Amino acid sequence: MTPARSHTYQPRRERREVLFAALVVAVILLVTGGLLLLFAPENDTSSVPSKTTVISTPETSLPTDTSLPADTSIPSTPTTQAPAP
């Protein structure tokens, strides 16, 4: 003898119900993506440089003879106040 089945037959879900559930999931994903784009923080890289940002060094120029006043002379050897060893 075969044991009696305790499960009753449940028909498959209707195609309309499955399509409706898939449509609801798609709408939820689209709305979530739109809200993320709408409320995303601005890309402000001025405060923290990223790894791909190239940091440029400011250009400096050394003083030349023409940039000094006429009565100023540039010493040829550096002078120090420390005693020689």
N, C-alpha and C positions, 0 to 999 in steps of 0.2 A: 504494500500500500504506500501511496505517496502522501507525504505530510500536507496538511491543508495550508493553503497560502494565507498569510496574514495581511498581505498588502492588497489593497484594492487598485484597480486599474485607473491610472491618471492619463488622460489624453495629452498629447504634445501641446505646447503653447501655440497660440494663434500667431500667425505671421505678422499681423497688424501690431500685436503687443510687443513682439521682438523689435520690429522696426521703430516703434514709438520709443522704446527704451534706448535704442542706439541713437536716435535723433536727440533725445534729452542729453545723453552723454556728450555728443558732439557740440551742442549748444553750450553746455557747461564749460567745456574746454575752450571754446572760442571766447566766451565772456571772460573767463579767467585770464586768457592770454591778452585780451584787449585791456583789461584792468591793469595787468602788469606793465604793459607798454604805456598806458596813460599815467600811472603813478610811479613810474621808474624814476630814481634819482638822476639828476643831471650829471653828465660826465665832466666833473671838474678836476682836471689833473694838475692844476697849477699848485695846489698845496702839497700833494704827494706825487713825486715823479714815479711813473711806472717803469717796468723793466725795459720796455721798448723805447722810452723817451730818451733822446740824446741830450745830455746836459751840456750846454755850450758855456764856455768860459768867457768872461768879458775880455775884450781886447784892451791891453794896456800899452802905453808907449813910454819909453824911457826918455828922460830929459836930454835934450841935445844942447850943443853950445849956443844955438840961436834962441832957445827957450829960457836961458838964464839971463838975469840982468847983466849989463855991461861990466859992472865992477866986481862980479863974482867969478872966482876961478875954481876949477875942479882939481882937487889934489890928485897927483899922479899915483901915489901909493897910499893905501889906507893907513890911518894912524890909530893906535890903540893906547889905552891908558894902563894896560896890564904890563907888569915887569917881564922881561925876557927870562926864560928858564935857565 
